[in-house]
Amino acid sequence: MPLFSKPNPWDESSHIIVNDKLIMRYAELLAGKRSNLASASRNTLQELGRLVYNMRQETKIPDLDLISLISPILYPTLVNCIKKEKPSYKLRVGRALIHLSKVVKIDSYIYSEQREIGIRAVEFQSVMKDFWWLDVSSKSRQDLNDRQINNKTTLPSAADMMKLDEYLKRNITQIVVNLDENPNIEDYDFLQKALLRLIVVFNRKRVVDF
């Protein structure tokens, strides 16, 4: 499965992805991952394309590419550009940029013409290490934690738990009788699920979906 489908001609981010050398280099690395990570990999590429697009709008540089962002010079602009984005997006982009800076640094050791870019990548890593947590990650993680606290889970009442307990025990008893008389896979499967639910009901400290 390809990491991203055929780009939509009206989608500027998709156009950026297939024309940006560093994003395509990153796509090659992600393509080596397991197939069950393909969806996450596609999302990462789309987010990087979106980042480049937004940075072009922020800097007014129409041909800005991703490798230009791996530099301490544009770091303040980068922080300002993503400050209104969702916390999860900021964290994912930060991790991707740190990973990409390592890729750029390693490539600079192999290709002599990329030495200057490699030096900028090392400087960018230092800036990310010292300031990204203060400028972006800390606040983003706090926002995510606050959202989890505010999204309270409604637990079933004690009366509801008792009704479910009685229902399960009644059905389990009947299923056991049925299996003694006529063993079959459907009743056995139901018995497994019913017993599991009964165990969960008994252990009321666990929050689960029934």
C-alpha angles and dihedrals in degrees: 000000000000118000091239134013126240106303119253108242089222094052109089093191092057090050090053092050096057093043100045112092096205094048090050090047088053090048089057090054093047091048088067091063125096117286093245088066094055094098093051089047092053090050091052092053092048091050091050090050089050090049092053091047092051092046090053088055091046097047098033088229105135097194098044111142134196096258089060088063091058089084134091090230094073096037096102090049090048092054092047092047096056100035092102095047125103116279093241091052092052092051094048093047091049092053091047093050092050090050091047092050088057090050091051091048093051092047090053089060090055101040115048093202089064097056094106091049089050091055090053089049091055090049090048091053090053092051092047091050094050103036113017093079092051096041101039122351100056095052092041093053091047090052091051091049091049091052091052091050092049093049095077119191116230110226123209116257123251090252091054091049091052092050091050091047092053092045093052095047091049092050094044090054091051093046092051089054091048092050092051090054100036118009112209138159096240095058091042091053091049090049092054092051093044092051091050091052091047090054090050091050089050090052095056094173091078121087110216142150113253 
